[in-house]
């Protein structure tokens, strides 16, 4: 038997049946790796908006926060 790599951030499982006998196969989740579209951004002195896109495997949760009160 050969099992392809699991690209998702959640474990997966399935069954195989051999001569009427069922065997469960479980595969661990892939490591959650997060990619950012940019690691820094410059906003004009008058203020404005910016966007940074986060890409992660399915099943990998993330959140964003700022340690600067002037960033919302």
C-alpha positions as a Markdown table, in Angstrom:
| # | Residue | x | y | z |
|---|---|---|---|---|
| 1 | Unk | 0.0 | 0.0 | 0.0 |
| 2 | Unk | 1.2 | 3.5 | -0.7 |
| 3 | Unk | -0.3 | 6.7 | 0.8 |
| 4 | Unk | 0.1 | 10.2 | -0.7 |
| 5 | Unk | 1.3 | 13.0 | 1.5 |
| 6 | Unk | -1.4 | 14.8 | 3.4 |
| 7 | Unk | -1.3 | 18.5 | 2.4 |
| 8 | Unk | -3.9 | 19.7 | 4.9 |
| 9 | Unk | -3.6 | 20.9 | 8.5 |
| 10 | Unk | -6.2 | 18.3 | 9.6 |
| 11 | Unk | -5.6 | 14.5 | 10.1 |
| 12 | Unk | -7.5 | 12.2 | 7.7 |
| 13 | Unk | -8.6 | 8.6 | 7.9 |
| 14 | Unk | -10.1 | 6.0 | 5.8 |
| 15 | Unk | -10.8 | 2.2 | 5.8 |
| 16 | Unk | -9.6 | -0.6 | 3.6 |
| 17 | Unk | -11.4 | -3.9 | 3.3 |
| 18 | Unk | -9.4 | -7.1 | 2.6 |
| 19 | Unk | -11.4 | -10.3 | 2.3 |
| 20 | Unk | -14.2 | -8.8 | 4.4 |
| 21 | Unk | -11.8 | -7.6 | 7.2 |
| 22 | Unk | -11.8 | -3.8 | 7.8 |
| 23 | Unk | -8.7 | -1.9 | 8.7 |
| 24 | Unk | -8.7 | 1.8 | 9.6 |
| 25 | Unk | -5.8 | 4.0 | 8.3 |
| 26 | Unk | -5.1 | 7.3 | 9.9 |
| 27 | Unk | -2.7 | 10.0 | 8.6 |
| 28 | Unk | -1.5 | 12.9 | 10.7 |
| 29 | Unk | -2.0 | 16.4 | 9.6 |
| 30 | Unk | 0.6 | 18.4 | 7.7 |
| 31 | Unk | 2.5 | 21.0 | 9.6 |
| 32 | Unk | 0.7 | 24.4 | 9.5 |
| 33 | Unk | 2.9 | 26.8 | 7.6 |
| 34 | Unk | 1.8 | 30.3 | 7.0 |
| 35 | Unk | 2.8 | 32.5 | 4.1 |
| 36 | Unk | 2.4 | 36.3 | 4.0 |
| 37 | Unk | 2.0 | 38.2 | 0.8 |
| 38 | Unk | 4.3 | 40.9 | 2.3 |
| 39 | Unk | 6.3 | 41.3 | 5.5 |
| 40 | Unk | 6.1 | 45.0 | 5.7 |
| 41 | Unk | 4.0 | 47.8 | 4.3 |
| 42 | Unk | 4.3 | 51.6 | 4.2 |
| 43 | Unk | 1.2 | 53.7 | 4.8 |
| 44 | Unk | 1.2 | 57.5 | 4.1 |
| 45 | Unk | 1.4 | 59.9 | 7.1 |
| 46 | Unk | -2.3 | 60.9 | 6.5 |
| 47 | Unk | -3.4 | 57.3 | 7.2 |
| 48 | Unk | -4.9 | 54.7 | 4.8 |
| 49 | Unk | -5.4 | 51.0 | 4.4 |
| 50 | Unk | -3.2 | 48.1 | 3.5 |
| 51 | Unk | -3.7 | 44.5 | 2.8 |
| 52 | Unk | -1.5 | 41.5 | 3.6 |
| 53 | Unk | -2.8 | 38.1 | 2.5 |
| 54 | Unk | -2.2 | 35.0 | 4.7 |
| 55 | Unk | -2.0 | 31.6 | 2.9 |
| 56 | Unk | -2.2 | 28.4 | 4.9 |
| 57 | Unk | -3.1 | 24.7 | 4.4 |
| 58 | Unk | -6.8 | 23.8 | 4.8 |
| 59 | Unk | -7.6 | 23.3 | 8.5 |
| 60 | Unk | -4.9 | 25.6 | 9.8 |
| 61 | Unk | -6.5 | 28.4 | 11.9 |
| 62 | Unk | -4.8 | 31.8 | 12.3 |
| 63 | Unk | -5.6 | 35.2 | 13.8 |
| 64 | Unk | -4.1 | 38.6 | 13.5 |
| 65 | Unk | -3.4 | 41.3 | 16.1 |
| 66 | Unk | -1.3 | 44.4 | 16.5 |
| 67 | Unk | 0.9 | 45.5 | 19.4 |
| 68 | Unk | 0.5 | 49.2 | 18.2 |
| 69 | Unk | -2.6 | 51.0 | 19.4 |
| 70 | Unk | -2.7 | 53.1 | 16.2 |
| 71 | Unk | -3.2 | 50.0 | 13.9 |
| 72 | Unk | -6.6 | 48.5 | 13.6 |
